[in-house]
Amino acid sequence: MLSQQDLTYSAKQPRPEPDEVDYAQRDFVNLVATIFLLVLALCVSWTVRAVTDQERQLRCVESGRRDCVQIATPPQGMRALR
């Protein structure tokens, strides 16, 4: 518990002046943090999408279907040129 002397001593001390804030540095740090969070969000989004696609393909294969993955084929006109 604080005594009366402690309170009067702290009241007599001058308040320290606030340091000047370097707003340019704060803006830079905030920009870097925002970019990092955006990249992290994109990575998480890509990972979730990849896992979801893989689970969808796995369910398709486990159900016994054979057309789970589309195979790229040339357009109809390109086959006639062969």
N, C-alpha and C positions, 0 to 999 in steps of 0.2 A: 504494500500500500504506500502511496506517495505521501510524504509529509508536507506541511505548509512551506518549509524551507525549499523543498524540491520545486514546488510550484512557483514560488517567487523567483528562484534562481533562473528557471527556464523562461519566465516572463521578462526578466531583465536582459536576457541575451538578445542581441539584435538578430532579426531574421536574415538568413543568408539570401543574397540576391539570386534569383533563378538564373541558371546558366543560359546563355543564348542558345537557342535551338537551331541546329543546322538543318533547315528545311530541305535543302537540296539532297543531303544524305538520306533524310527520312523518305523523301519521294523516291529516290533510287532504290532503297531497301524495299519499299512497298511495291515498286514495279517488279523487282526481282521475285519477291514473294508471290505476287499475282501470276507472273509467268510460270513459276514453279507449280503453283496450284492448278493452273490450266493444263499444263503438260501432264500432271499427275491425274487429273480428271479424264483427259483423253486416253491415257494408258489404261485406266480402270475401265472405261467404256469399251475400248477395244478388247480387253481381256474378257469382259462379261459377254460381249457379242461372240467372241471365238468359242467360249465354253458353251454358250447356248446353241450355236451351230453344230458343234461337235455332239452335244447331247441329242439334238434333233436327228442327226445322221445315225447315231447309234441306235436310237429307238426305231428308226426306219429299217435298219439292217436286222435288228433283233425280231422285228415283226415278220421277217421272211421276204420282204420286197426286194426286187432286183434293180429297180430304177431310182435308187436313193441319191445317186450322184449323177448330175448331167455331164455327159461327155461332149466336148466341143466338136462339132462336125462342120465341114465347109458348107457354104450356102448351096442351094440346089443348082444354080447356074454354073458353079465351079466344078461340079461333078461331071457335067456334060462335056466339058473341055478335055477331059482325060482320054 
